[in-house]
Amino acid sequence: MNGYKVIVDKSTVPVGTAEKVTEIIKANTTHPFDVVSNPEFLKQGNAVDDFLHPDRVIIGSNSDKATLIMQEIYSPFFRTGNRIIVMDVKSAEMTKYAANSFLATKISFMNEIANLCEKVGADAEMVRVGISTDSRIGNKFLFPGLGYGGSCFPKDVKALIKTGLENGMDMSIISAADNVNKKQRQIFIEKITKCFGHDLSGKTFGVLGLAFKPKTNDMREAPAITIINALLDMGAKVKAFDPKAMESAKFIFKDKITYSKNAYDTVENADCMLLLTEWNKFRRPDFERIKSLMTTPIIFDGRNQYNTVRLEEKGFEYYQIGR
């Protein structure tokens, strides 16, 4: 440092991190500086557009001078400053955790409702449409499935739970969201074992989708890892394909599974097809071709992508979440 600087924390970090950064820097310089929290709100697969057209930009600053500098940095991207929200540093650090944990809770809530729908004979998709048209609820993060994964939601939920415990609080709602998310993958596995039993020796499963979400090769905390490992533990053979995550999968599974060239190669001679990631290229396959390639026409859909009536008319056994 050769003079006054603004140090910007972009990462999602626990509340109080800016204070720790301040102490570290103070121990190494006599120059004046301020530490600002400016958390990112970028979705994987959509990061550039999210940066150029953000819902909001959070500037956590306890210094008027640092705040003005940060506002000037962002000024070329906004004709007005309406989307820039200025707050204190700790509130900015908390905002990122609160936002991600709320979205994770929304996902777990819908998954729990979907599981109940199956028990009582309701259709989770109809329920989703019914509640999402309420403007207070909205339609995002309400699709039932295999739960959340990736580098953000699991980590941030656990971090917020830990922050609560360190401050004498039991974060009961967020803890419940975390528990539901873990159970969701097990519930999907139980659907499979209900159909095939717990001894899957001699059975081949074709898995479409490995990344935790479309448009990324990221498999961190991906449901596919839990589900594939469970199948392997029960003696199954697994063939898998993902448009972007094949190299990531090889790093995780090594030679335990077979890596296919495409979706149709994946289901060839398979006893069951599993859809685990909702890539667009998996949405309208040639089901007649799939049926002719499979040993038995059974599909377990962890993302509720297909039309139940259409598949049953074609002779498939078709299993979804909450339906």
C-alpha positions as CSV (number, residue, x, y, z in Angstrom):
1,M,0.0,0.0,0.0
2,N,1.2,3.5,-0.9
3,G,-1.7,5.5,0.4
4,Y,-5.4,5.3,1.2
5,K,-7.1,2.1,-0.2
6,V,-10.6,0.6,-0.2
7,I,-10.3,-3.2,0.4
8,V,-13.4,-5.0,-1.0
9,D,-14.6,-8.4,0.2
10,K,-16.5,-9.9,-2.7
11,S,-16.8,-13.4,-1.4
12,T,-19.6,-14.7,0.8
13,V,-18.0,-14.5,4.2
14,P,-19.3,-14.9,7.8
15,V,-20.5,-11.8,9.6
16,G,-17.5,-10.2,11.3
17,T,-15.0,-11.1,8.5
18,A,-14.4,-7.4,7.6
19,E,-13.3,-6.7,11.1
20,K,-10.8,-9.6,11.0
21,V,-9.5,-8.3,7.6
22,T,-9.1,-4.9,9.1
23,E,-7.0,-6.2,12.0
24,I,-4.8,-8.2,9.7
25,I,-4.1,-5.2,7.4
26,K,-3.6,-2.8,10.4
27,A,-0.8,-5.1,11.6
28,N,1.0,-4.7,8.3
29,T,0.6,-1.0,7.3
30,T,0.2,2.5,8.7
31,H,-1.6,3.7,5.6
32,P,-5.3,4.6,6.0
33,F,-7.9,2.2,4.5
34,D,-11.4,1.0,4.7
35,V,-12.8,-2.5,4.3
36,V,-16.1,-2.8,2.3
37,S,-18.4,-5.7,1.9
38,N,-19.7,-6.0,-1.7
39,P,-21.1,-9.5,-2.0
40,E,-21.7,-11.1,-5.4
41,F,-25.2,-12.2,-6.5
42,L,-24.1,-14.2,-9.6
43,K,-25.8,-17.4,-10.7
44,Q,-23.6,-20.1,-12.3
45,G,-24.3,-20.2,-16.0
46,N,-25.7,-16.6,-16.0
47,A,-22.9,-14.6,-14.2
48,V,-22.2,-12.0,-16.9
49,D,-25.9,-11.1,-17.4
50,D,-26.4,-11.0,-13.6
51,F,-23.4,-8.6,-13.3
52,L,-24.6,-6.3,-16.1
53,H,-28.3,-6.4,-15.0
54,P,-28.4,-7.1,-11.2
55,D,-31.5,-7.0,-9.1
56,R,-29.4,-4.9,-6.6
57,V,-25.8,-4.1,-5.7
58,I,-25.1,-4.2,-2.0
59,I,-22.4,-1.9,-0.6
60,G,-21.6,-2.5,3.0
61,S,-19.5,0.4,4.2
62,N,-18.9,2.2,7.5
63,S,-17.1,5.0,5.7
64,D,-18.6,7.8,3.7
65,K,-15.4,8.1,1.7
66,A,-15.4,4.4,0.8
67,T,-19.1,4.5,-0.1
68,L,-18.6,7.3,-2.6
69,I,-15.7,5.5,-4.2
70,M,-17.8,2.3,-4.5
71,Q,-20.7,4.2,-6.0
72,E,-18.4,5.8,-8.5
73,I,-17.1,2.4,-9.6
74,Y,-20.6,1.1,-10.3
75,S,-21.9,4.4,-11.9
76,P,-21.0,3.3,-15.5
77,F,-23.3,0.4,-15.2
78,F,-26.4,2.3,-14.0
79,R,-28.1,5.4,-15.3
80,T,-29.6,5.8,-11.9
81,G,-28.4,4.6,-8.5
82,N,-31.7,2.9,-7.7
83,R,-30.3,-0.6,-7.6
84,I,-27.4,0.4,-5.3
85,I,-28.2,-0.3,-1.6
86,V,-25.8,1.1,1.0
87,M,-25.7,-0.4,4.5
88,D,-23.2,-1.1,7.2
89,V,-20.6,-3.8,6.7
90,K,-22.1,-6.5,9.0
91,S,-25.6,-6.1,7.5
92,A,-24.1,-6.5,4.0
93,E,-22.3,-9.7,5.1
94,M,-25.5,-11.0,6.7
95,T,-27.6,-10.1,3.6
96,K,-25.8,-12.5,1.3
97,Y,-26.3,-15.4,3.8
98,A,-29.9,-14.5,4.5
99,A,-30.7,-14.3,0.7
100,N,-29.2,-17.7,-0.1
101,S,-30.6,-19.4,3.0
102,F,-34.1,-18.0,2.2
103,L,-33.9,-19.4,-1.3
104,A,-32.7,-22.8,0.0
105,T,-35.6,-22.8,2.5
106,K,-38.0,-22.1,-0.3
107,I,-36.7,-25.1,-2.2
108,S,-36.9,-27.4,0.8
109,F,-40.4,-26.1,1.6
110,M,-41.6,-27.1,-1.8
111,N,-39.9,-30.5,-1.6
112,E,-41.6,-31.2,1.7
113,I,-45.0,-30.2,0.2
114,A,-44.3,-32.4,-2.8
115,N,-43.6,-35.4,-0.5
116,L,-46.9,-34.8,1.3
117,C,-48.7,-34.5,-2.0
118,E,-47.6,-38.0,-2.9
119,K,-48.9,-39.3,0.4
120,V,-52.4,-37.7,0.1
121,G,-52.8,-38.1,-3.7
122,A,-52.4,-34.4,-4.6
123,D,-50.3,-33.1,-7.6
124,A,-47.3,-31.0,-6.5
125,E,-47.2,-29.3,-9.9
126,M,-50.7,-28.1,-9.6
127,V,-50.0,-26.9,-6.0
128,R,-46.9,-25.1,-7.2
129,V,-48.9,-23.2,-9.9
130,G,-51.6,-22.5,-7.3
131,I,-49.3,-20.9,-4.8
132,S,-46.8,-19.3,-7.2
133,T,-49.4,-17.0,-8.7
134,D,-49.6,-15.3,-5.3
135,S,-47.5,-12.2,-5.8
136,R,-46.3,-12.4,-2.2
137,I,-44.8,-15.9,-2.9
138,G,-43.6,-15.7,-6.6
139,N,-42.8,-18.5,-8.9
140,K,-39.0,-18.9,-8.5
141,F,-37.3,-21.7,-6.5
142,L,-40.6,-23.5,-6.1
143,F,-40.0,-26.5,-8.3
144,P,-39.9,-29.8,-6.4
145,G,-36.9,-32.1,-7.2
146,L,-33.8,-33.5,-5.7
147,G,-32.9,-30.5,-3.5
148,Y,-30.3,-27.9,-3.8
149,G,-26.6,-28.4,-4.4
150,G,-23.6,-26.4,-5.7
151,S,-21.0,-24.3,-4.0
152,C,-23.3,-21.7,-2.4
153,F,-26.6,-22.9,-0.9
154,P,-25.2,-25.9,1.1
155,K,-22.2,-23.9,2.4
156,D,-24.1,-20.8,3.2
157,V,-26.9,-22.6,5.0
158,K,-24.4,-24.4,7.2
159,A,-22.5,-21.2,7.9
160,L,-25.6,-19.4,9.0
161,I,-26.5,-22.3,11.3
162,K,-23.0,-22.2,12.8
163,T,-23.1,-18.4,13.2
164,G,-26.4,-18.8,15.1
165,L,-24.9,-21.4,17.4
166,E,-21.9,-19.3,18.1
167,N,-24.3,-16.5,19.2
168,G,-26.5,-18.7,21.3
169,M,-29.3,-19.2,18.7
170,D,-30.8,-22.3,17.3
171,M,-31.6,-21.5,13.7
172,S,-34.5,-23.9,13.6
173,I,-36.1,-23.0,10.3
174,I,-32.8,-23.0,8.4
175,S,-31.7,-26.2,10.1
176,A,-35.0,-27.8,9.0
177,A,-34.3,-26.7,5.4
178,D,-30.9,-28.3,5.6
179,N,-32.3,-31.6,7.0
180,V,-35.1,-31.7,4.3
181,N,-32.5,-31.2,1.6
182,K,-30.5,-34.2,2.8
183,K,-33.6,-36.4,3.1
184,Q,-34.8,-35.5,-0.4
185,R,-32.0,-37.5,-2.1
186,Q,-32.7,-40.4,0.2
187,I,-36.4,-40.3,-0.7
188,F,-35.5,-40.5,-4.4
189,I,-33.2,-43.5,-3.7
190,E,-36.1,-45.2,-1.8
191,K,-38.3,-44.8,-4.8
192,I,-35.8,-46.8,-6.8
193,T,-35.4,-49.5,-4.2
194,K,-39.1,-49.8,-3.9
195,C,-39.2,-50.7,-7.5
196,F,-36.0,-52.8,-7.8
197,G,-35.3,-53.9,-4.3
198,H,-32.0,-53.3,-2.4
199,D,-29.9,-55.8,-4.3
200,L,-29.2,-54.1,-7.6
201,S,-26.6,-56.6,-8.8
202,G,-27.0,-57.2,-12.5
203,K,-29.0,-54.0,-13.0
204,T,-27.8,-51.1,-15.2
205,F,-28.9,-47.5,-14.6
206,G,-28.6,-44.8,-17.2
207,V,-28.1,-41.4,-15.6
208,L,-28.8,-38.2,-17.5
209,G,-27.4,-35.1,-15.8
210,L,-24.5,-34.9,-13.3
211,A,-24.0,-31.2,-12.6
212,F,-26.0,-29.8,-9.7
213,K,-27.8,-27.5,-12.2
214,P,-27.9,-26.9,-16.0
215,K,-25.4,-24.6,-17.7
216,T,-22.4,-25.5,-15.5
217,N,-19.9,-28.3,-15.0
218,D,-20.0,-27.9,-11.3
219,M,-20.7,-31.1,-9.3
220,R,-20.1,-29.8,-5.8
221,E,-22.8,-31.1,-3.5
222,A,-24.7,-32.4,-6.6
223,P,-27.5,-34.8,-5.9
224,A,-26.1,-37.1,-8.6
225,I,-23.1,-37.9,-6.3
226,T,-25.3,-39.2,-3.5
227,I,-27.6,-41.1,-5.8
228,I,-24.9,-42.7,-7.9
229,N,-22.9,-43.7,-4.9
230,A,-26.0,-45.3,-3.4
231,L,-26.6,-47.3,-6.6
232,L,-23.0,-48.5,-6.7
233,D,-23.2,-49.5,-3.0
234,M,-26.2,-51.7,-3.9
235,G,-24.3,-53.4,-6.7
236,A,-25.7,-51.5,-9.7
237,K,-23.8,-50.7,-12.9
238,V,-24.1,-47.0,-13.8
239,K,-23.7,-45.3,-17.2
240,A,-23.8,-41.5,-17.2
241,F,-23.9,-38.5,-19.4
242,D,-23.8,-34.7,-18.8
243,P,-23.3,-32.1,-21.5
244,K,-20.6,-30.3,-19.5
245,A,-19.7,-32.2,-16.3
246,M,-18.1,-35.3,-17.7
247,E,-14.6,-34.4,-16.6
248,S,-15.8,-33.4,-13.2
249,A,-17.5,-36.7,-12.9
250,K,-14.3,-38.6,-13.8
251,F,-12.5,-36.8,-11.0
252,I,-15.2,-37.9,-8.5
253,F,-16.1,-41.5,-9.7
254,K,-12.9,-42.5,-11.5
255,D,-13.6,-45.9,-13.2
256,K,-16.5,-46.8,-11.0
257,I,-19.0,-45.8,-13.7
258,T,-19.2,-45.8,-17.5
259,Y,-19.1,-42.5,-19.3
260,S,-21.4,-42.3,-22.2
261,K,-21.2,-40.2,-25.4
262,N,-24.7,-39.0,-25.4
263,A,-28.2,-39.6,-23.9
264,Y,-29.1,-42.5,-26.1
265,D,-25.8,-44.2,-25.5
266,T,-26.5,-43.8,-21.8
267,V,-29.8,-45.7,-21.8
268,E,-28.8,-48.5,-24.2
269,N,-29.3,-51.8,-22.4
270,A,-30.3,-49.9,-19.2
271,D,-32.9,-51.3,-16.9
272,C,-33.8,-47.8,-15.8
273,M,-33.2,-44.2,-16.8
274,L,-32.7,-41.5,-14.1
275,L,-33.0,-37.8,-15.0
276,L,-31.0,-35.9,-12.4
277,T,-30.3,-32.5,-14.1
278,E,-32.8,-30.6,-16.2
279,W,-30.6,-29.8,-19.2
280,N,-32.6,-28.4,-22.2
281,K,-31.3,-31.1,-24.5
282,F,-32.9,-33.8,-22.2
283,R,-36.4,-32.2,-22.4
284,R,-37.7,-33.5,-25.7
285,P,-35.9,-36.8,-26.4
286,D,-37.1,-39.4,-28.9
287,F,-38.9,-41.6,-26.4
288,E,-39.6,-44.3,-29.0
289,R,-35.9,-44.6,-29.5
290,I,-35.2,-44.6,-25.8
291,K,-37.8,-47.4,-25.3
292,S,-36.2,-49.5,-28.0
293,L,-32.8,-49.2,-26.5
294,M,-33.7,-49.9,-22.9
295,T,-34.0,-53.4,-21.4
296,T,-37.1,-52.3,-19.4
297,P,-38.8,-48.9,-20.0
298,I,-38.6,-47.4,-16.6
299,I,-37.8,-43.7,-15.9
300,F,-37.3,-42.0,-12.5
301,D,-37.5,-38.2,-13.1
302,G,-35.9,-36.2,-10.3
303,R,-36.9,-32.9,-12.1
304,N,-40.5,-33.5,-13.2
305,Q,-39.6,-32.8,-16.8
306,Y,-41.9,-35.1,-18.8
307,N,-45.6,-35.6,-19.4
308,T,-47.0,-38.5,-17.3
309,V,-49.9,-39.4,-19.6
310,R,-47.7,-39.3,-22.7
311,L,-45.0,-41.6,-21.3
312,E,-47.5,-44.0,-19.9
313,E,-49.2,-44.2,-23.3
314,K,-45.9,-45.1,-24.8
315,G,-45.5,-48.0,-22.3
316,F,-43.1,-46.4,-19.7
317,E,-43.2,-46.8,-16.0
318,Y,-42.7,-43.2,-15.0
319,Y,-41.9,-41.9,-11.5
320,Q,-41.7,-38.2,-10.4
321,I,-41.4,-36.1,-7.3
322,G,-44.7,-35.2,-5.7
323,R,-47.0,-36.7,-8.3
